[in-house]
């Protein structure tokens, strides 16, 4: 009996970080039509096509951000992604997509050092001064994103967009990846890990909000 109880305790302890990350994140989720007013939409990078345009998943995130901007739910859009090589520039591709779809360029702010979800959330808060945001991602990822942004000190609402894929095997792998990624998110939040690049504070979000009359 003691062995059984001990085994159950171990299982619960091992499961706790995953349960916390997913539970906190899901508690902050809202449907796109039900999002309360926020100052900023945070769009996380999700890869590019070979021609440099946003991937299907990323385009869905950007479309949701545009909807929030058009309906006045947010006043600025912070696009955060990977710009680690000259041939892979997610933030610029995201800005160009939004501008092509009618979002004013002065409402869009670029974070070139959003190398992972934790980095994007911490940089949004510490570098860009974001205290209040809607974070947008696919259904399987948005709970972790909402957790990381909440842990970073942001009043966060998570909005999930479609994760349907033309590559089912890859879609399954991304969902499975959320398990170890959730443990990492819990650890990063616990130890307060700094992003790969922190740097000086930037005024882009503040300037965009000032231009919007905030």
Backbone as a printed PyTorch tensor [residue, N CA C, xyz], in Angstrom:
tensor([[[  0.8350,  -1.2060,   0.0000],
         [  0.0000,   0.0000,   0.0000],
         [  0.8750,   1.2640,   0.0000]],

        [[  1.9270,   1.2350,   0.8310],
         [  2.8070,   2.4030,   0.8770],
         [  3.4920,   2.6330,  -0.4610]],

        [[  3.8640,   1.5230,  -1.1200],
         [  4.4930,   1.6570,  -2.4280],
         [  3.5390,   2.2810,  -3.4370]],

        [[  2.2660,   1.8790,  -3.3540],
         [  1.2630,   2.4300,  -4.2710],
         [  1.0770,   3.9210,  -4.0250]],

        [[  0.9500,   4.2790,  -2.7390],
         [  0.7870,   5.7030,  -2.3950],
         [  2.0090,   6.4940,  -2.8450]],

        [[  3.1920,   5.9270,  -2.5880],
         [  4.4130,   6.6010,  -3.0000],
         [  4.4790,   6.7920,  -4.5020]],

        [[  4.0660,   5.7640,  -5.2410],
         [  4.0720,   5.8560,  -6.6970],
         [  3.0990,   6.9270,  -7.1830]],

        [[  1.9280,   6.9910,  -6.5430],
         [  0.9370,   8.0040,  -6.9130],
         [  1.4610,   9.4110,  -6.6390]],

        [[  2.1420,   9.5780,  -5.5100],
         [  2.7130,  10.8860,  -5.1780],
         [  3.7480,  11.2920,  -6.2220]],

        [[  4.5890,  10.3580,  -6.6030],
         [  5.6130,  10.6440,  -7.6170],
         [  4.9590,  11.0360,  -8.9400]],

        [[  3.9340,  10.2940,  -9.3270],
         [  3.2350,  10.5910, -10.5830],
         [  2.6240,  11.9860, -10.5360]],

        [[  1.9990,  12.3260,  -9.4050],
         [  1.3780,  13.6430,  -9.2750],
         [  2.4200,  14.7470,  -9.3290]],

        [[  3.5430,  14.5320,  -8.6600],
         [  4.6030,  15.5380,  -8.6690],
         [  5.1680,  15.7340, -10.0750]],

        [[  5.3110,  14.6330, -10.7840],
         [  5.8130,  14.7220, -12.1480],
         [  4.8090,  15.4020, -13.0730]],

        [[  3.5310,  15.1760, -12.8120],
         [  2.4860,  15.7500, -13.6660],
         [  2.1750,  17.1990, -13.3100]],

        [[  2.5520,  17.6270, -12.1110],
         [  2.1410,  18.9470, -11.6290],
         [  2.5520,  20.0950, -12.5480]],

        [[  3.8090,  20.1840, -12.9980],
         [  4.1700,  21.3040, -13.8840],
         [  3.3160,  21.3590, -15.1490]],

        [[  3.0760,  20.2010, -15.7430],
         [  2.2540,  20.1460, -16.9480],
         [  0.8360,  20.6090, -16.6570]],

        [[  0.2780,  20.1440, -15.5350],
         [ -1.0860,  20.5250, -15.1720],
         [ -1.1970,  22.0130, -14.8900]],

        [[ -0.1850,  22.5780, -14.2360],
         [ -0.2100,  24.0100, -13.9190],
         [ -0.1430,  24.8420, -15.1920]],

        [[  0.8090,  24.5110, -16.0620],
         [  0.9690,  25.2860, -17.2940],
         [ -0.3030,  25.2300, -18.1350]],

        [[ -0.8090,  24.0410, -18.3490],
         [ -2.0000,  23.8980, -19.1840],
         [ -3.2410,  24.4730, -18.5030]],

        [[ -3.3470,  24.2690, -17.1950],
         [ -4.5140,  24.7710, -16.4760],
         [ -4.5610,  26.2790, -16.4240]],

        [[ -3.4390,  26.9090, -16.0730],
         [ -3.3920,  28.3750, -16.0350],
         [ -3.6480,  28.9480, -17.4160]],

        [[ -3.0020,  28.3500, -18.4090],
         [ -3.1850,  28.8600, -19.7650],
         [ -4.6210,  28.7790, -20.2330]],

        [[ -5.2520,  27.6410, -20.0230],
         [ -6.6270,  27.4730, -20.4860],
         [ -7.5940,  28.3880, -19.7370]],

        [[ -7.2740,  28.7150, -18.5100],
         [ -8.1290,  29.6310, -17.7410],
         [ -8.1310,  31.0370, -18.3320]],

        [[ -7.1100,  31.3480, -19.1190],
         [ -7.0010,  32.6780, -19.7250],
         [ -7.4820,  32.7110, -21.1720]],

        [[ -7.9570,  31.5980, -21.6890],
         [ -8.3930,  31.5510, -23.0850],
         [ -9.7930,  32.1400, -23.2620]],

        [[ -9.9860,  32.8060, -24.3980],
         [-11.2830,  33.3230, -24.7970],
         [-11.4500,  33.1160, -26.2920]],

        [[-12.6910,  33.0100, -26.7380],
         [-12.9580,  32.9800, -28.1700],
         [-12.6750,  34.3600, -28.7530]],

        [[-12.3430,  34.3930, -30.0270],
         [-11.9850,  35.6560, -30.6680],
         [-13.0570,  36.7180, -30.4900]],

        [[-14.3180,  36.3150, -30.5700],
         [-15.4150,  37.2750, -30.4580],
         [-15.6450,  37.7520, -29.0260]],

        [[-15.0450,  37.0620, -28.0480],
         [-15.3060,  37.3740, -26.6380],
         [-14.1160,  38.0120, -25.9240]],

        [[-13.1220,  38.4480, -26.6740],
         [-11.9190,  39.0120, -26.0560],
         [-12.2220,  40.4000, -25.5000]],

        [[-11.9170,  40.6400, -24.2250],
         [-12.0890,  41.9960, -23.6890],
         [-11.0280,  42.9260, -24.2640]],

        [[-11.2610,  44.2330, -24.1370],
         [-10.3140,  45.2010, -24.6770],
         [ -8.9390,  45.0610, -24.0190]],

        [[ -7.9220,  45.0860, -24.8450],
         [ -6.5340,  45.0800, -24.4090],
         [ -5.7930,  46.1570, -25.1930]],

        [[ -4.5900,  46.4770, -24.7560],
         [ -3.8260,  47.4730, -25.4990],
         [ -3.1090,  46.8640, -26.6950]],

        [[ -2.6300,  45.6200, -26.5590],
         [ -1.7200,  45.0490, -27.5570],
         [ -2.1210,  43.6140, -27.8920]],

        [[ -1.9820,  43.2680, -29.1720],
         [ -2.0370,  41.8690, -29.5900],
         [ -0.6050,  41.4050, -29.8060]],

        [[ -0.2370,  40.2890, -29.2020],
         [  1.0930,  39.7100, -29.3570],
         [  0.9710,  38.4970, -30.2800]],

        [[  1.6210,  38.5930, -31.4400],
         [  1.5990,  37.4920, -32.4040],
         [  2.9630,  36.8060, -32.3830]],

        [[  2.9660,  35.5220, -32.0950],
         [  4.2040,  34.7500, -32.0190],
         [  4.5260,  34.1370, -33.3730]],

        [[  5.7950,  34.0970, -33.7130],
         [  6.2160,  33.5540, -34.9920],
         [  5.8770,  32.0830, -35.1390]],

        [[  5.6700,  31.6500, -36.3910],
         [  5.3230,  30.2460, -36.6530],
         [  5.8510,  29.8030, -38.0010]],

        [[  7.0140,  30.2950, -38.3900],
         [  7.6390,  29.8190, -39.6070],
         [  7.2170,  30.5750, -40.8540]],

        [[  8.0380,  30.4200, -41.8970],
         [  7.8060,  31.0890, -43.1740],
         [  7.8250,  30.0720, -44.3080]],

        [[  7.1300,  30.4010, -45.3830],
         [  7.2340,  29.6250, -46.6090],
         [  8.6090,  29.8730, -47.2400]],

        [[  9.0140,  29.0120, -48.1740],
         [ 10.3100,  29.2200, -48.8310],
         [ 10.4610,  30.5940, -49.4820]],

        [[  9.3470,  31.2200, -49.8920],
         [  9.4370,  32.5340, -50.5250],
         [  9.4900,  33.6750, -49.5090]],

        [[  9.5120,  33.3210, -48.1970],
         [  9.6260,  34.3350, -47.1570],
         [  8.3190,  34.8800, -46.6340]],

        [[  7.1960,  34.3960, -47.1460],
         [  5.9010,  34.8410, -46.6480],
         [  5.4710,  33.9700, -45.4610]],

        [[  4.5380,  34.4730, -44.6300],
         [  4.1270,  33.7120, -43.4480],
         [  3.5550,  32.3390, -43.7950]],

        [[  3.8900,  31.3540, -42.9730],
         [  3.3130,  30.0210, -43.1190],
         [  1.8060,  30.0810, -42.9120]],

        [[  1.1370,  28.9950, -43.2430],
         [ -0.3190,  28.9440, -43.0620],
         [ -0.6970,  29.1930, -41.6070]],

        [[  0.0070,  28.5580, -40.6830],
         [ -0.2870,  28.7470, -39.2630],
         [ -0.0680,  30.2040, -38.8550]],

        [[  1.0220,  30.7920, -39.3240],
         [  1.3210,  32.1730, -38.9570],
         [  0.3060,  33.1320, -39.5620]],

        [[ -0.0980,  32.8900, -40.7880],
         [ -1.1080,  33.7470, -41.4200],
         [ -2.4100,  33.7380, -40.6210]],

        [[ -2.7840,  32.5790, -40.0890],
         [ -4.0080,  32.5070, -39.2760],
         [ -3.8770,  33.3640, -38.0140]],

        [[ -2.6980,  33.3530, -37.4060],
         [ -2.4750,  34.1920, -36.2250],
         [ -2.5800,  35.6690, -36.5900]],

        [[ -1.9810,  36.0270, -37.7100],
         [ -1.9960,  37.4240, -38.1390],
         [ -3.4020,  37.8710, -38.5220]],

        [[ -4.1700,  36.9940, -39.1370],
         [ -5.5510,  37.3320, -39.4790],
         [ -6.3630,  37.6130, -38.2180]],

        [[ -6.1360,  36.8210, -37.1640],
         [ -6.8430,  37.0520, -35.9040],
         [ -6.4380,  38.3940, -35.2920]],

        [[ -5.1460,  38.7230, -35.3650],
         [ -4.6800,  40.0090, -34.8410],
         [ -5.3100,  41.1610, -35.6100]],

        [[ -5.4050,  41.0230, -36.9160],
         [ -6.0530,  42.0650, -37.7250],
         [ -7.5160,  42.2350, -37.3270]],

        [[ -8.2020,  41.1100, -37.1000],
         [ -9.6040,  41.1890, -36.6670],
         [ -9.7230,  41.9620, -35.3580]],

        [[ -8.8520,  41.6500, -34.3980],
         [ -8.8810,  42.3510, -33.1140],
         [ -8.5940,  43.8360, -33.2970]],

        [[ -7.6600,  44.1560, -34.1810],
         [ -7.3370,  45.5640, -34.4310],
         [ -8.5170,  46.2650, -35.1120]],

        [[ -9.0890,  45.6310, -36.1190],
         [-10.1870,  46.2530, -36.8670],
         [-11.3950,  46.5250, -35.9850]],

        [[-11.6470,  45.6270, -35.0270],
         [-12.8190,  45.8330, -34.1690],
         [-12.5130,  46.6940, -32.9540]],

        [[-11.2780,  47.1940, -32.8540],
         [-10.9100,  48.1120, -31.7850],
         [-10.5930,  47.4510, -30.4620]],

        [[-10.4720,  46.1230, -30.4720],
         [-10.1520,  45.4100, -29.2320],
         [ -8.7230,  45.6860, -28.7980]],

        [[ -7.8170,  45.8420, -29.7700],
         [ -6.4250,  46.2080, -29.4780],
         [ -6.0670,  47.4440, -30.2810]],

        [[ -5.0700,  48.1830, -29.7980],
         [ -4.6270,  49.4140, -30.4590],
         [ -3.2890,  49.2550, -31.1590]],

        [[ -2.5700,  48.1960, -30.8500],
         [ -1.2620,  47.9560, -31.4630],
         [ -1.0360,  46.4540, -31.5660]],

        [[ -0.1640,  46.0700, -32.4930],
         [  0.1690,  44.6660, -32.7010],
         [  1.6790,  44.5020, -32.5940]],

        [[  2.1130,  43.6700, -31.6540],
         [  3.5270,  43.3540, -31.4900],
         [  3.7840,  42.0030, -32.1270]],

        [[  4.6150,  41.9820, -33.1710],
         [  4.9430,  40.7270, -33.8460],
         [  6.3260,  40.2960, -33.3740]],

        [[  6.4020,  39.0860, -32.8530],
         [  7.6320,  38.6170, -32.2130],
         [  8.0570,  37.2940, -32.8230]],

        [[  9.2660,  37.2830, -33.3770],
         [  9.7040,  36.0530, -34.0210],
         [ 11.1980,  35.9730, -34.1890]],

        [[ 11.6020,  35.0080, -34.9700],
         [ 13.0090,  34.6660, -35.1600],
         [ 13.5880,  35.4500, -36.3390]],

        [[ 14.6880,  36.1360, -36.0790],
         [ 15.4270,  36.8190, -37.1320],
         [ 16.9050,  36.4610, -36.9900]],

        [[ 17.1730,  35.1760, -36.7740],
         [ 18.5250,  34.7410, -36.4410],
         [ 19.4440,  34.6530, -37.6510]],

        [[ 18.8590,  34.6330, -38.8650],
         [ 19.6800,  34.6060, -40.0760],
         [ 19.1290,  35.6100, -41.0800]],

        [[ 19.9380,  35.9650, -42.0580],
         [ 19.5150,  36.9530, -43.0490],
         [ 18.4300,  36.4010, -43.9600]],

        [[ 18.2890,  35.0830, -44.0130],
         [ 17.2840,  34.4680, -44.8820],
         [ 16.0020,  34.0900, -44.1280]],

        [[ 15.9470,  34.3840, -42.8430],
         [ 14.7600,  34.0090, -42.0590],
         [ 14.4020,  35.1810, -41.1400]],

        [[ 13.4360,  35.9760, -41.5790],
         [ 13.0600,  37.1950, -40.8580],
         [ 11.5490,  37.1880, -40.6370]],

        [[ 11.1370,  36.5070, -39.5710],
         [  9.7020,  36.3920, -39.2920],
         [  9.0390,  37.7370, -38.9920]],

        [[  9.6150,  38.5880, -38.1330],
         [  8.9160,  39.8360, -37.8080],
         [  8.6350,  40.7120, -39.0280]],

        [[  9.6030,  40.8550, -39.9170],
         [  9.3780,  41.6730, -41.1060],
         [  8.3060,  41.0670, -41.9930]],

        [[  8.3390,  39.7480, -42.1550],
         [  7.3100,  39.0790, -42.9540],
         [  5.9270,  39.2770, -42.3400]],

        [[  5.8530,  39.2290, -41.0090],
         [  4.5670,  39.4380, -40.3330],
         [  4.0740,  40.8610, -40.5390]],

        [[  4.9740,  41.8340, -40.3930],
         [  4.5730,  43.2340, -40.6250],
         [  4.0810,  43.4300, -42.0470]],

        [[  4.8320,  42.9170, -43.0090],
         [  4.4470,  43.0950, -44.4080],
         [  3.0750,  42.4830, -44.6860]],

        [[  2.8180,  41.3230, -44.1100],
         [  1.5160,  40.6690, -44.2970],
         [  0.4020,  41.5420, -43.7240]],

        [[  0.5880,  42.0430, -42.5300],
         [ -0.4400,  42.8780, -41.8990],
         [ -0.6880,  44.1560, -42.6910]],

        [[  0.3870,  44.7950, -43.1440],
         [  0.2380,  46.0210, -43.9270],
         [ -0.4980,  45.7340, -45.2320]],

        [[ -0.1460,  44.6360, -45.8820],
         [ -0.8240,  44.2560, -47.1310],
         [ -2.3130,  44.0070, -46.9070]],

        [[ -2.6670,  43.6450, -45.6720],
         [ -4.0720,  43.3610, -45.3570],
         [ -4.7500,  44.5260, -44.6290]],

        [[ -4.1400,  45.6920, -44.6980],
         [ -4.8410,  46.8980, -44.2650],
         [ -4.5460,  47.4290, -42.8850]],

        [[ -3.5930,  46.8400, -42.1640],
         [ -3.2420,  47.3680, -40.8440],
         [ -2.1940,  48.4660, -41.0240]],

        [[ -2.3840,  49.6420, -40.4280],
         [ -1.4010,  50.7190, -40.5830],
         [ -0.0410,  50.3050, -40.0270]],

        [[  1.0090,  50.6570, -40.7300],
         [  2.3520,  50.2490, -40.3090],
         [  2.7310,  50.8340, -38.9620]],

        [[  2.1970,  52.0270, -38.6330],
         [  2.5660,  52.6410, -37.3540],
         [  1.8640,  51.9900, -36.1680]],

        [[  0.9710,  51.0360, -36.4390],
         [  0.3270,  50.2790, -35.3560],
         [  1.0310,  48.9570, -35.1000]],

        [[  2.0760,  48.6690, -35.8780],
         [  2.7720,  47.3930, -35.7960],
         [  4.1750,  47.6080, -35.2480]],

        [[  4.5360,  46.8000, -34.2580],
         [  5.8560,  46.8850, -33.6310],
         [  6.5420,  45.5380, -33.8120]],

        [[  7.8380,  45.5710, -34.1300],
         [  8.5840,  44.3450, -34.4170],
         [  9.5540,  44.0000, -33.2920]],

        [[  9.4880,  42.7580, -32.8570],
         [ 10.4750,  42.2010, -31.9210],
         [ 11.2590,  41.1340, -32.6800]],

        [[ 12.5280,  41.4160, -32.9240],
         [ 13.3570,  40.5340, -33.7370],
         [ 14.0150,  39.4080, -32.9370]],

        [[ 13.7700,  39.3630, -31.6380],
         [ 14.4620,  38.3680, -30.7990],
         [ 13.4900,  37.4730, -30.0480]],

        [[ 12.3620,  37.1710, -30.6650],
         [ 11.4050,  36.2460, -30.0510],
         [ 11.7360,  34.8240, -30.4600]],

        [[ 12.8040,  34.2880, -29.8860],
         [ 13.3060,  32.9870, -30.3300],
         [ 12.4790,  31.8190, -29.8030]],

        [[ 11.7390,  32.0240, -28.7230],
         [ 10.7790,  31.0240, -28.2710],
         [  9.6740,  31.7460, -27.5160]],

        [[  8.6720,  30.9930, -27.0840],
         [  7.5050,  31.6030, -26.4610],
         [  7.8680,  32.3690, -25.1980]],

        [[  8.6850,  31.7770, -24.3510],
         [  9.1040,  32.4440, -23.1170],
         [  9.8280,  33.7450, -23.4340]],

        [[ 10.7560,  33.7100, -24.3750],
         [ 11.4960,  34.9160, -24.7380],
         [ 10.5590,  36.0130, -25.2370]],

        [[  9.6070,  35.6420, -26.0890],
         [  8.6710,  36.6350, -26.6330],
         [  7.8650,  37.3030, -25.5260]],

        [[  7.3840,  36.5010, -24.5750],
         [  6.5710,  37.0580, -23.4920],
         [  7.3890,  37.9510, -22.5610]],

        [[  8.5680,  37.4790, -22.1800],
         [  9.4070,  38.2700, -21.2730],
         [  9.8560,  39.5550, -21.9440]],

        [[ 10.2460,  39.4790, -23.2060],
         [ 10.6650,  40.6800, -23.9220],
         [  9.5020,  41.6470, -24.1090]],

        [[  8.3130,  41.1180, -24.3730],
         [  7.1500,  41.9940, -24.5000],
         [  6.9700,  42.8370, -23.2470]],

        [[  7.1720,  42.2100, -22.0840],
         [  6.9670,  42.9150, -20.8260],
         [  8.1590,  43.8000, -20.4630]],

        [[  9.3690,  43.2240, -20.4900],
         [ 10.5490,  43.9370, -19.9980],
         [ 11.1250,  44.9340, -21.0030]],

        [[ 11.0780,  44.6010, -22.2710],
         [ 11.6940,  45.4610, -23.2850],
         [ 10.6880,  46.4320, -23.8860]],

        [[  9.4740,  45.9510, -24.1510],
         [  8.4910,  46.7960, -24.8240],
         [  7.4530,  47.3830, -23.8790]],

        [[  7.5200,  47.0330, -22.5940],
         [  6.6280,  47.6360, -21.6140],
         [  5.1840,  47.2000, -21.6970]],

        [[  4.9400,  46.0060, -22.2450],
         [  3.5640,  45.5150, -22.3830],
         [  3.0980,  44.9330, -21.0570]],

        [[  2.0080,  45.4600, -20.5410],
         [  1.4190,  44.9640, -19.3010],
         [  0.0830,  44.2650, -19.5350]],

        [[ -0.4510,  44.4020, -20.7520],
         [ -1.8120,  43.9710, -21.0290],
         [ -1.8680,  43.5210, -22.4890]],

        [[ -2.1580,  42.2370, -22.7460],
         [ -2.0630,  41.7640, -24.1260],
         [ -2.9640,  40.5740, -24.4040]],

        [[ -3.2950,  40.4430, -25.6810],
         [ -3.9070,  39.2340, -26.2110],
         [ -2.8050,  38.4630, -26.9280]],

        [[ -2.5530,  37.2410, -26.5260],
         [ -1.5430,  36.4290, -27.2180],
         [ -2.2670,  35.4280, -28.1160]],

        [[ -1.8070,  35.3260, -29.3510],
         [ -2.5180,  34.5650, -30.3750],
         [ -1.6550,  33.4090, -30.8620]],

        [[ -2.2250,  32.2090, -30.8710],
         [ -1.4960,  31.0560, -31.3790],
         [ -2.4890,  29.9450, -31.7160]],

        [[ -1.9500,  28.8020, -32.1580],
         [ -2.8170,  27.6670, -32.4770],
         [ -3.3810,  27.0300, -31.2120]],

        [[ -4.4330,  26.2370, -31.3950],
         [ -5.1640,  25.6730, -30.2580],
         [ -4.2670,  24.8950, -29.3040]],

        [[ -3.3330,  24.1200, -29.8390],
         [ -2.5010,  23.2800, -28.9780],
         [ -1.4240,  24.0800, -28.2550]],

        [[ -1.0810,  25.2630, -28.7800],
         [  0.0300,  26.0450, -28.2450],
         [ -0.4130,  27.1910, -27.3470]],

        [[ -1.6250,  27.7030, -27.5640],
         [ -2.0180,  28.9270, -26.8640],
         [ -2.0870,  28.7710, -25.3360]],

        [[ -2.4210,  27.6020, -24.7670],
         [ -2.3730,  27.5210, -23.2970],
         [ -0.9760,  27.7970, -22.7380]],

        [[  0.0410,  27.2240, -23.3700],
         [  1.4140,  27.4650, -22.9030],
         [  1.8130,  28.9210, -23.1180]],

        [[  1.4030,  29.4870, -24.2510],
         [  1.7190,  30.8890, -24.5220],
         [  1.0590,  31.8080, -23.4970]],

        [[ -0.1940,  31.5280, -23.1770],
         [ -0.8950,  32.3460, -22.1840],
         [ -0.2640,  32.1920, -20.8080]],

        [[  0.1650,  30.9710, -20.4730],
         [  0.8640,  30.7610, -19.2000],
         [  2.1510,  31.5710, -19.1500]],

        [[  2.9750,  31.4800, -20.1930],
         [  4.2660,  32.1510, -20.1860],
         [  4.1080,  33.6640, -20.1120]],

        [[  3.1400,  34.1970, -20.8270],
         [  2.9310,  35.6500, -20.7810],
         [  2.3800,  36.0880, -19.4290]],

        [[  1.4970,  35.2950, -18.8460],
         [  0.9970,  35.6110, -17.5110],
         [  2.1270,  35.5630, -16.4960]],

        [[  2.9730,  34.5280, -16.5860],
         [  4.1130,  34.4040, -15.6780],
         [  5.0990,  35.5450, -15.8510]],

        [[  5.1500,  36.1220, -17.0580],
         [  6.0580,  37.2370, -17.3230],
         [  5.5470,  38.5540, -16.7670]],

        [[  4.3160,  38.5700, -16.2580],
         [  3.7770,  39.7800, -15.6480],
         [  2.7720,  40.5130, -16.5060]],

        [[  2.2690,  39.8560, -17.5420],
         [  1.3200,  40.4840, -18.4560],
         [ -0.0990,  40.0190, -18.1350]],

        [[ -1.0290,  40.9560, -18.0880],
         [ -2.4460,  40.6110, -17.9970],
         [ -2.8450,  40.0460, -19.3570]],

        [[ -3.0480,  38.7330, -19.4120],
         [ -3.0890,  38.0330, -20.6940],
         [ -4.4420,  37.3870, -20.9710]],

        [[ -4.8690,  37.5330, -22.2090],
         [ -5.9520,  36.7130, -22.7470],
         [ -5.3730,  35.9190, -23.9080]],

        [[ -5.6400,  34.6250, -23.9470],
         [ -5.1700,  33.7870, -25.0420],
         [ -6.2670,  33.5480, -26.0600]],

        [[ -5.9280,  33.6830, -27.3190],
         [ -6.8700,  33.4130, -28.4060],
         [ -6.3010,  32.3050, -29.2760]],

        [[ -7.0640,  31.2510, -29.4540],
         [ -6.6250,  30.1110, -30.2520],
         [ -7.1910,  30.2080, -31.6640]],

        [[ -6.3240,  29.9490, -32.6470],
         [ -6.7660,  29.8710, -34.0280],
         [ -6.5810,  28.4350, -34.5120]],

        [[ -7.0960,  28.1540, -35.6800],
         [ -7.1340,  26.7830, -36.1890],
         [ -5.7400,  26.1570, -36.2700]],

        [[ -5.6790,  24.8880, -35.9070],
         [ -4.4520,  24.1050, -36.0380],
         [ -4.6160,  23.0040, -37.0670]],

        [[ -5.6640,  23.0810, -37.8910],
         [ -5.8220,  22.0810, -38.9370],
         [ -4.6630,  22.1960, -39.9190]],

        [[ -4.1970,  21.0740, -40.4230],
         [ -2.9590,  21.0760, -41.2010],
         [ -3.0540,  20.1410, -42.3940]],

        [[ -2.3170,  20.5030, -43.4430],
         [ -2.2280,  19.6180, -44.6030],
         [ -1.1240,  18.5830, -44.4180]],

        [[ -0.4200,  18.6700, -43.3080],
         [  0.6240,  17.6930, -42.9720],
         [  0.2880,  17.0790, -41.6190]],

        [[ -0.6220,  16.1020, -41.5940],
         [ -1.1180,  15.5420, -40.3270],
         [ -0.0170,  15.0080, -39.4150]],

        [[  0.9910,  14.3690, -39.9780],
         [  2.0580,  13.8240, -39.1330],
         [  2.7730,  14.9350, -38.3790]],

        [[  3.0810,  16.0160, -39.0840],
         [  3.7390,  17.1440, -38.4430],
         [  2.8470,  17.7520, -37.3710]],

        [[  1.5620,  17.8320, -37.6400],
         [  0.6260,  18.3860, -36.6680],
         [  0.6080,  17.5610, -35.3840]],

        [[  0.6810,  16.2440, -35.5190],
         [  0.7380,  15.3670, -34.3470],
         [  2.0180,  15.6140, -33.5600]],

        [[  3.1260,  15.7420, -34.2540],
         [  4.4110,  15.9880, -33.5920],
         [  4.3910,  17.3000, -32.8200]],

        [[  3.7800,  18.3350, -33.3900],
         [  3.7040,  19.6190, -32.6950],
         [  2.8880,  19.4950, -31.4110]],

        [[  1.8320,  18.7060, -31.4570],
         [  1.0120,  18.5330, -30.2630],
         [  1.7720,  17.7530, -29.1790]],

        [[  2.4760,  16.7050, -29.6080],
         [  3.2610,  15.9290, -28.6570],
         [  4.3690,  16.7900, -28.0520]],

        [[  4.9320,  17.6710, -28.8470],
         [  6.0040,  18.5460, -28.3850],
         [  5.5620,  19.4410, -27.2290]],

        [[  4.2610,  19.7100, -27.1330],
         [  3.7700,  20.5820, -26.0670],
         [  4.0080,  19.9970, -24.6780]],

        [[  4.1550,  18.6820, -24.5770],
         [  4.3890,  18.0810, -23.2640],
         [  5.7480,  18.4990, -22.7080]],

        [[  6.8680,  18.2050, -23.3890],
         [  8.1510,  18.6800, -22.8490],
         [  8.2390,  20.2080, -22.8360]],

        [[  7.6200,  20.8640, -23.8200],
         [  7.6640,  22.3250, -23.8560],
         [  6.9560,  22.9350, -22.6560]],

        [[  5.9190,  22.2880, -22.1680],
         [  5.2160,  22.7890, -20.9900],
         [  6.0780,  22.6670, -19.7410]],

        [[  6.8220,  21.5670, -19.6430],
         [  7.7520,  21.4310, -18.5230],
         [  8.8240,  22.5190, -18.5850]],

        [[  9.3080,  22.7920, -19.7710],
         [ 10.3110,  23.8460, -19.9250],
         [  9.7260,  25.2050, -19.5640]],

        [[  8.4870,  25.4540, -19.9790],
         [  7.8370,  26.7230, -19.6520],
         [  7.7010,  26.9060, -18.1430]],

        [[  7.3460,  25.8200, -17.4580],
         [  7.2250,  25.8830, -16.0020],
         [  8.5780,  26.1920, -15.3600]],

        [[  9.6210,  25.5410, -15.8440],
         [ 10.9570,  25.7650, -15.2930],
         [ 11.4390,  27.1840, -15.5890]],

        [[ 11.2540,  27.6470, -16.8190],
         [ 11.6650,  29.0060, -17.1680],
         [ 10.9780,  30.0410, -16.2860]],

        [[  9.6870,  29.8250, -16.0350],
         [  8.9530,  30.7580, -15.1780],
         [  9.4420,  30.6710, -13.7360]],

        [[  9.7160,  29.4560, -13.2650],
         [ 10.1450,  29.2590, -11.8840],
         [ 11.4770,  29.9440, -11.6050]],

        [[ 12.4160,  29.8090, -12.5240],
         [ 13.7590,  30.3660, -12.3000],
         [ 13.8910,  31.7830, -12.8460]],

        [[ 12.8610,  32.2630, -13.5510],
         [ 12.9210,  33.6050, -14.1110],
         [ 13.9850,  33.7480, -15.1820]],

        [[ 14.0740,  32.7610, -16.0630],
         [ 15.1160,  32.7890, -17.0880],
         [ 15.0120,  34.0220, -17.9680]],

        [[ 16.1490,  34.6820, -18.1820],
         [ 16.1880,  35.8070, -19.1110],
         [ 16.1620,  35.2950, -20.5430]],

        [[ 15.6150,  36.0810, -21.4620],
         [ 15.6480,  35.6950, -22.8750],
         [ 17.0840,  35.6030, -23.3910]],

        [[ 17.2420,  34.9750, -24.5430],
         [ 18.5570,  34.8870, -25.1730],
         [ 19.1330,  36.2820, -25.3670]],

        [[ 18.2850,  37.2040, -25.8080],
         [ 18.6790,  38.6100, -25.9480],
         [ 17.6960,  39.4670, -25.1610]],

        [[ 18.2000,  40.2500, -24.2440],
         [ 17.3420,  41.1440, -23.4760],
         [ 17.5220,  42.5720, -23.9810]],

        [[ 18.6770,  43.1870, -23.6720],
         [ 18.9710,  44.4920, -24.2460],
         [ 18.2220,  45.6360, -23.5980]],

        [[ 18.2370,  46.7780, -24.3040],
         [ 17.6430,  48.0030, -23.7880],
         [ 16.1410,  48.0280, -24.0360]],

        [[ 15.4490,  48.8300, -23.2300],
         [ 14.0250,  49.0100, -23.4340],
         [ 13.7710,  49.7390, -24.7470]],

        [[ 12.6750,  49.3920, -25.3920],
         [ 12.3040,  50.0150, -26.6570],
         [ 10.9480,  50.6990, -26.5260]],

        [[ 10.7600,  51.7680, -27.2750],
         [  9.5580,  52.5940, -27.1360],
         [  8.5010,  52.3170, -28.1920]],

        [[  8.7220,  51.2980, -29.0140],
         [  7.8310,  51.0670, -30.1420],
         [  6.3700,  50.9080, -29.7620]],

        [[  6.0910,  50.0950, -28.7530],
         [  4.7000,  49.8900, -28.3480],
         [  4.1180,  51.1740, -27.7740]],

        [[  4.8730,  51.8400, -26.9310],
         [  4.3990,  53.0940, -26.3570],
         [  4.1030,  54.1200, -27.4490]],

        [[  4.9740,  54.2020, -28.4470],
         [  4.7630,  55.1370, -29.5580],
         [  3.5150,  54.7770, -30.3570]],

        [[  3.3190,  53.4690, -30.6140],
         [  2.1440,  53.0330, -31.3630],
         [  0.8570,  53.3550, -30.6120]],

        [[  0.8790,  53.1530, -29.3010],
         [ -0.3170,  53.4510, -28.5010],
         [ -0.5640,  54.9400, -28.4240]],

        [[  0.5090,  55.7350, -28.3420],
         [  0.3480,  57.1840, -28.3320],
         [ -0.2740,  57.6630, -29.6440]],

        [[  0.1570,  57.0440, -30.7510],
         [ -0.4040,  57.3850, -32.0390],
         [ -1.8660,  57.0090, -32.1680]],

        [[ -2.2760,  55.9990, -31.3900],
         [ -3.6730,  55.5680, -31.4060],
         [ -4.5240,  56.3320, -30.4030]],

        [[ -3.8990,  57.2430, -29.6800],
         [ -4.6380,  58.0480, -28.7160],
         [ -4.7820,  57.4390, -27.3580]],

        [[ -3.9450,  56.4310, -27.0370],
         [ -3.9980,  55.7990, -25.7190],
         [ -3.2740,  56.6440, -24.6900]]])
